[in-house]
């Protein structure tokens, strides 16, 4: 009965599961007849080949399909790793007709004895082979290959966009090329041996986006698909800006190119993927890109985080700490034990602060171990460990291992739970200096956060030595900023500028203008900090069960400066605008 129904439904689709590769897959119990019928229907809905659907849905491993196809058609599986993309791209243009190759799951490989050998993952798909043979007037021989390897090689060859894109971006054919495909990507417009590099427009487009993002000092690149449009955005100085709007039809090719660069699975579109890309810019400087793909309603969104190693070596003097704040940080770093916590929202510069501290501590006399998720920037001389939750290697596991590695300094990427917090506290109380981060709004609230996790007040009071809360504010461009004249005294008072221990009459308030050396009047970012030193008086408040308000009042008596005041002091120094201070720090 089932067979009859299947035959009827399949015949309606003009496909038979009782012959060829579908039949063989069912016979070898690799897929049920019901699932095969569902795959046929799914392929019809998605307007793709049956093999495309089976492989992209993960119904059967593509290597197994290749082995079954080899037995079914009496062929051997060709290893596409031996194929040279340059040799393929050298084939005549009529053979590499882009529309044809995108229509059919085929890839011409080489010509031997007036015969064109064509890679295919499904030899039963003879329509495309016949069409190609008619088109080029040459004998065509199919070569059986694994689906995923075929897609990767086609992706490299066909990662193409229209000439209109190139013209609209004014990209020269030799610019922004990629070399050393598997390891490092050279995006130097002045790079040598350009004739040996890939020159397809999509490659140049992606490289141009990366190059421009680095030039603009962006922190992130967003490739975002929507129903009727597609956009590329950069996060510059903490603010997202739309840079370009490619057509929605380019979505899959852009994502495929990024996946190839990041060594990700281009056939997997159902789950998020993480990868890394290393690029080389004009001065032979290497920069890492952390890549994440995320399935969305209308395609996959890609976000690239630009990880510049130079940010870890800029020095504490350039981060924006005031003299007393810098002294407190250095004093905590100089202790042999204790815990330093850096707090703030995502994108507030916590990682840079931690890396800066680690660079100060990074000497031959110290053993430094870090547990990070992920390892963002590699630092020579520091033992950096990547957290891998898939295999059960989490922060607590890493910390326990660190304690048996004779550490002097331990850095934990983030304290997320009680177990991690307890081990970190134990480490800080047994002769180790521990650095970590938390997601809280202020330094005083961090104490309550630790207590709410389940730590005892005694452990918090005796282990934590310094809490730094921070934000990043956009710096005014020093070339075009202009004084904001005639501000009423009432406005200055309402903003709190009369309570920052700086005479109002002694400073000038500036506002952004905009010029060719900045972005809308801003250039770069500066840290806004509040530093809470856990003194004996504050420890006593914690031990007595005091609230964050009680801790705040006790800290103020010892000269504690809230983040709002720190931001306004940057306004008084002409570094940021009042508007920017209000954006990053409110009362």
N, C-alpha and C positions, 0 to 999 in steps of 0.2 A: 504493500500500500504506500509506504514511504517512497519507494523507488518510483512508483507511478506519478505521485505528486511532484517529485523532484523533476522527473522527465518533462512533465507538463510545464512547470514553471521555467525550467531551463530552456525549453524550446521556445517559450515566449520571448526569452532574452536572446534567442538565436545563438545559444552557446550550449554545449553538451559537456557534462561532467563525466560521461561514460567513455571518453576517449582522450588521448593525449596526456599531458602533464597533470591536469586535475584528477583524471582517473587514477593515475599512478600514485599520486599523493594520498588519495583515499585508500587505495589498495594496501599501501604500506603503513596504514593506520597513523599517518602524520596529521590528518585532519578528518573530521567526520563529514558525511555527505551533507548534513544540515548546515554545518559551519561553512562548507564550500559554497552552498547555495547562498548563504548570507553574505559571503565574500563577493560573489558574483553580483548580487543586488547592490552591495555597497560600492563596488567598482563602477557600476552603471550610474549610481547617484552622483558619485564624485567625478565621473567622466574621466576615469583613469583605467589603465590596464588591470587585469585580474592580478597579475604578479605584483604590480605596484601596490595594490591594496593589501595583499597578503603580507608583503614584507614590511610596509610602513605601519601596519597594525600589529606587527609582531606575532602573527599567528603561527608562522613557521620560520625557523632560522634560515637565512638566505643561503648559507653554505650547504645546508642539508638539501634545500631545493635544487641547488646546482648539482649535487651528487645524484639525486633522483633523476634529474633531467639528463645527466650523462648516461645513465643506464637506459632510460627510456628511448633516447635518440641515438645511442651508440656513439657518443662523442666523449672526448676528454675535456676536463675543465682547464681552461687557460688562465694562468696567473697574471692578472693585469698589473701586478707590481713591476713586471718586466717591461711594460709599455712605457714609452717615452713621449710625454706630452708635446715636446718640441717636434718630434717626428710626425705626430698626428696633425699638429697645426700646419705642417708644411705640405699636407695633401692639397690637391687642387680645390679651388673654391666651390666648384659645382658639387664635389663630393661632400664638402662640409657645409652644405646648405643649412643654415640655422633653423629655419622654419621646419624643415623636414626632420632634423635631428630632435627637435623639441617635441614633435608630433609622435615619433616612434622611439621605443626604448632600444636604440641602436647607437653604435659608435664605430665608424671606420677606423681601422688600426694601421694597415699598411697594404702596399701593392706588391705582389710577387707573381711573376710569369703572367702578366696581364690579368691577374685575378685580384679583386679587392676583398680582403679579409675584414669582416665586420663583427664586432663584439655584440653579443646578445645574451640576455639572461633567460630568454624563452624562445628556443628554436622553433616552436610551433607557430610563432607569430611571423608567418611567411609573407603577409601582405606588404609590410614595410620593406622586406628584402626584395620582393618583386618590383616594387615601386622604385627602389634605389637602382636596381639593375636596369630597368627601363630608362631611368633618368640619365645614367652615366654610360650606357651602352658597353658594359663590361661585366664579365662573370663575377658573381658575388658569392663568397663562401662564408657561412656563419661560423663564429667562434664562440663556444660556450664559456661564460664567465659568471662569477657570483654577482648578485644584484647590487649589493652595497658598494663593491669595488667599481662596478660599472657607473654607478651614480656619482661616486667621488670623482672619477676621471672625467665624466661628462660635465660635472660641475666646474672643474678647472678649465675645461675647454669652452664651455658655453656660458660661463659667467659673463654675460654680455648685456649691455644696455644700448639703447638707440643712440645714433650719432647726435641727436638733438641734445642729449644729456651732456655729451662732451662739449658741444658748442656752447651750451648755456653756462657751463662752468669754466669755459675757456681753458681747457686742459690740453696741453701739448702731448703729442703721442709718446714722447719720451719721458714725461714727468711721472713722478710718484709710482715708480715701479717696485716690484717685489723680487727679492732674490733669496736663495736658500730656503725654498718652500717649506721644508719641514721644521726648521729651527727658528731663524731670525728673519724679520721682514725689514728691508731697507726702504724707507720712504723719503730718502734724501733726493730732492729735485736735481741736485748736482752730482748724483752718484755716477760712477764710471760703469762701463760695459752695459750700457742701457740696451744695446741690441740683443743681449742675451737674456733679458728679463721679460716677463709677461707684460703685454701691452694692451690687453682687452680693456675697454672702457670701464666695466664694473670694477676691475682691479684698481684702476687709477682713481675711480670715484671713491671707493672705500679708503684708499691710501690718502687721498686729498682730505677727506673728512678727518682722519686721524691726524694728519699733519697740521691742518688748520686748528684742530682742537688743542694740540700741544702748543702751537704758536700763540693761541688766545689764552693759554694757561687755564683751560677748562679742566674740571675734575671728572666729568662724566660725559659720555656720548650716548644719546638715546635714539634708537631706530624704532619707530612706532607705527604699526599698521592700524588703519581704521577702515570703515566700510567703503567710503568714497574718496579717501585721500590717505596719503602717507607722509610722514614728516620726520626730519632729523633735527634733534635739539641738542645743544650743548649746555652744560651747567657751568657758567662762568661766574666766579666770585659768589657762589652759592645760589645764583638765580638761573633758572632754565630759560634759554632763548631759542626760538625757532631759527634754524639756519637754512634749511632747504626742504622742498616739498616734492619728492619724486612721485611719479604716478603709482597708484596702488598695485599695478601689475608687476612692479619691480620687487615686490616684497619678498617673494621666495628666493629670488636670485641674490638679493642683498644678504639675506640670512644664510644662504648656502655658502657664500663667499666667506663670511665671518666664521662660520663653523669650520670650514676648511682651514682657515688661518689658525683657529684655536684648537685644532685636532679634535673636534667634536663629531658626533654621529649625525651626518646630514639627513639620514633617513628617519631619525627619531624626532617626531614633531608633537608627541603627546605629553612629554614631561619636561620640566626645566633641566637645563644642562649648564655646567660650569666649566670654564676653561681659561687659559692664559695665552696671550700673544706677546712676543717680544719684538719691538720695533727699533730700528736704528735711524736716528734723525741726522740732520745735516752735519753736525760736528762729531759724527760717529758715537754719539751718546746713546746708550740703550735705555729704553723705557718699557716697562711691563704694562700690559693692559689686562685687567681682570674682566672676563666676559661671562655674562649670564644671559641665557635665553629663557623665555617664558611664553608658553602657549596662551594666546589670547583668542578672542572671538573671531577676529578676521586675519589671523596669522600669528606669527611669533614676534614678540618684542625682544629686542636685544639692547642690553645696557653694557657699555664698556667703562670701567673705572680706570682712570689713568693713574698709574702708580709711579711717580717720579722719585728715584732714590735721592735726588738732591734735597727733597723736603726734610729728610732726616738729618741732614748735616748743615742746616742753615744756622744753627747755634741758638742758644737760649736767649741771647740778647736781641734777636730779631723777631721773636715770637710775639712780643707785645706785653711781656710782664713788666709791671712797675718794679721799682727797686726793692721795696719790701716784699713783694710777691716772689720775685726772683730769689731773694735771699732765703725765704721760707722753703722754696722748692729745693734749692741747693743744700740747705741744712738737712732736710729730710733725706736727700740722696746720699749725704755724707754719713748717715747712721748705718750701723752694721745690721740692724734688724728693724722691724716695724713694717707698716703697710702704707703705701701711698695710693690713693684712689683718685682717678680722674673721671669726672662725670660730665654729662651733657647729652643732648640729642644726637641722632645720626648726622654726620657731616659737620660736627662742631670742632673737629681737629684733635680729638682725644688721642688718636693713633700717633699723630705727629709729636704730641707732648710726651707720650710714652717712649717713642723712639729717640727723641732728643735726650730724655733722661738716661736711656740705655747707652747711648753714645758717650755720654759723660762718664758712665760707670764702666764702659768697655775698655778695660786694661788687661794686661797679661796676668795680673795678680788675681783676677776675678773669674769665676766660672758662672756664666750667665745662661739661663735656659728660659725659653719662652714657649708658651702654648697658645697658638693663634688659630682663628677660624675666619678667614684663611690667613696664611702668611702673605702679607701684602708686599713688603719690601725686604729683600735679603740684605743682611748686615754681616759683614765679615767679622769673625771672632765671637759671634753669638750663636748658641745652639738653638735654632728655631725649629719647632715641631708643629706640623699641620694636624689639626683635629680632624678625625674621620669618624663621624657618627655611624656610618654604614657598617663598620666593623667593630663598633662598640668602643672606639677610642675617643672618649670625651674628656672634658676638662678635669674632672676628678681623677680619672685614670692617669692622665698626663701628670698631674700634680703628685700623685703617689709615686710615680716613676721618678720624677725629678728629685724627690727627697732621698732617693737611693743613688743619685748621681753626684753627690757632693757639691751642691750648688751654693753659691754665695748670694746670687740675685735670681729671683724668679719673676717672670712676667706672665700674667694670665690675661688673655685677650679680653675676657668679660666674666664677671661673677654673675651667673644666671640663677643659681639655686643654692639651697642651704648646704648641700654636700660640698660644693666648690668653695663656698664661703668658709666652712669649718676647716677644711684642709688648708686654705690660704691663711687663716688665722693661726692655726697650729704652726705652719711654717714660719710666720712672722714672729712667733713667740719662742722659736727654737733657734734663733741665731741667723735668720735669713731675712733679706730685704725683699719685700713683695710689692710689685706694681700691678695694678689692674684698673679696670673701668667698670662703671655702673651707669645705667640710664636713669638719672634723676634730674630734676630741674634746678636744684641748688645744692650747695655744699652742706647746709644744715639739714636738709631733707634726707641726705644720704644716710645719716645716722639712723633715722627712723626706718629707712628702707632695710638696712641691715638687721635691725631689731625685728622688723616684721617678717623677715626671712626665717627667723628662729634663732639667731645668735643671741647669746646672753649679753646683758649690758656690761658685765665684767670683761668679756672677751673683746667687745667693741672698744671699750674705754682704754684697754691696755695694749691693744694691737695696732689700732689705726693711729698713725702719727700725723698725716696730712691729707686733706681733701681739697682737690682743685675742681671747681666748676667752671666751665668755659663755653664761650660762643665765638663765632667768627663773624666779624663785621667787615664790610667793604670799605677800603681806604679811598679817600678822596684823591683824585689825580692832582698832583702837586703842580702840574703845568697849566691847568685850566680852572682850578677851583677859584671861587670868588667870594669875597666877604658878604655875609648875610647882614646887611646894614639895617639900622633902625628897628631892631627887635625891641618891643616894649619890655620894661622891667618886669611887668606882670607875667609875660610869657616866659621869661627866663626863670622866674620864681616857680611857675607852675611846672616847668620841666625839671626843676630841682637843681639848676645850675648855681644857685646861691648856697648850696649845702655840700659842696665838694671840696671844701678847704682850699679853694683857689679864688682869689679876688676877681669878681665879675669884670671889673674895669681893666684888668690886666691881660685879658685874652680876647681873641677875635674868633667869631664863629663863621665857618665857611659852608658853602653849599655847592653841589655838583653843577658842572656846565656841560662838558663833553668836548673832546678834541680828537685828532687823529692818533694820539698816543694812549688813549684809554677807551673804556667801554661805558658810554653814557655818563661820563664824569667820574668813574671809579676805576681804580687800577690796583689789583691785588687785594689781599685781606689781612687783617690783623686780629690777634686774639684779644678777647675781653674776658677777664678772669676774676674770680673771687677765691681766695685761699683761706681755708680754715685750719689753723694749727690746733691740734688736740692738746691743749695745755692742761696742767693739773686742775685748774678751775673748771674747764669744760669737761674733763673726765669725771669730776665730781658730780656735775649736772647729769651726765649720762648714767652714772651709777645710781643716782637718786630717782631715775625714771623721768627725767625732764623731757618736755616736748621739744619740737623743732623751734618753737617760739622762745622757749627758755634757753636753748642753746644759742640762738641768735642774739638774745639780750646779753648773755654772758660773753659771747665773742665780741660784741660791740664795745664792751668795757675794756677789751684788750686791743682795740684798734682795728677790728675786723671791718673790711670795706665790702659792702654788697656789690653785686655785679652791675646794678644800675648806676651806682656811683662811679665804678670803674669805667663804664661806657661814657658817662658824661665827662669824665676827666679826659678821655680821648677826644671828645668834642672840643673841650677847652684848649687842647693842644693842637687843634686844627687837623687832626688825623681822620676823623669821621664826621659825618653830618648829624644834625639832631634827628632827622628822619631815620637814618640808619641806626642810631642809638635806640630809638623807639621801636625799631623792627626787631632788634636782637635782645634787648633787655628792658623789661618793664618792671615797675614796682610790684 
